[in-house]
Amino acid sequence: MPADTLRTLVLGDGPPVVILHGYGLSPWSYQATAELLAWRTRVAVPAIFALNGRWSYDHALTELVATLDSLGFERVTMIGHSFGGGLELGFAARHPERVVELVFADTLGMSREWVLAEEAVRPMTLFRLATPKAALDFTSSWLHHPMQMARAAWWGFVSDRRQEVAAIASAGLPCHVLWANRDTLLSRQDGSEFARDLGASFSVVDRPEGAAPVDHDWMYRYPALFVEYLDKLGLEALS
């Protein structure tokens, strides 16, 4: 029986790019970023918490694969932000033949007690980092999918992704880690170690002159800046 597919924001035409969003957010939190990429690529942003049935890591990956199949995405450039990087690791480790390149934006993979799962119990941190749209999405996610959110948070606490990191490094997949110049959720040192274990490049965003420090939310708060840093990576999808 075919797997269900995820509700997905799809824009543009060109090489396929998949964005996996952060905890409690939705594809529409990242719409401005997707619109900038859609000038050169076909961007898909699936809703990774609105699963059909109970949320589990395996179920989320199964529905992600079914969604990409339904879109005709055979090989993809994948960008995972925050919590979404955990699913990116799983997809790439299980389906390396479907990966063109990977970008991890302010996310971690090796820690067993993954600090990002704390978002579930300290939502005010996310509200402080969120745009109005992202804050609305976070509230809506908890109102409409409370059990999905709770189960995803629990997975974040108890899972261990070191084997997936090792599998990706062994496969030699092109990987890049991007980091905010002041991430108040995650340690830059941990991000650097994550990049090292992946065999990935590690880039820290420069603070624009006269601007506030760039924080964990920069992928959707400053979409033009984020795409500028993607261009610096020399991604195949954007060449």
Phi, psi and omega in degrees: 000128182299145177287153175291159178250161182267144171301130192220136170275124181233129182221151168081185181211139181139201179302139184286132176233132180244128176253127176253118192278170182281175185299126175076357181268189181219169177306327186284345171297333186253015186300318182297320177295315179298322180296323177293321179287334185291348174294336184234346186223170170258112188257133175237130178236096181281151178275097192279356176256341182270063181284162173270100185104192184291143179282130168212160181300311181297319180296317179298318179292321179298316180288330175296314179298316179299323179294315179295322177299317182294333179274353182076023179273099180280314177229138190226154161269127186241135180236116180249125178254131172055236182303327181299337178296334177295318177290326177300317177301313181297316179298313183293322180293325182273334184227058182299333180291346181260005184254128171272312181196158183233137173234128177246118182254110178048062180216160180233154180230339191263344187281129179291319176267076189292116187298334181296336178294340178295345177304330183293332184251359175224064185297338181296332175298316179293320179298324179294328182269349191269149166288165177305320180294317180294321178297319178295319179296318180298315178298317180296322180299316180290326179289320187263337183224053186298319181290323177299316181295317181294317180293323178295319178297319179297318176302319179300325180286318193259348185279159179229114188257013184296325178294323179291320176301315181296322180295320180293317178298319180295326180286346179070030180289140177296121185230145177221140175242125177252142185222138175294151181285345171214092178265113183276356175260324188233147180281135177297323179298318177298320177297320179295320178293323175301314178298318179300314181293329178282341191073034186257160168287155180228119182234132176254129183292137174283141177287119179301144182301128178080359183263162173291159177305142181276120188252189185306334186270010192295335182299325179252342178280323181236069187301321181295320178295319180297314180294326176302318180287329173298318179299323180295338180285343182069039181298142179300321183295335184256000186284000000 
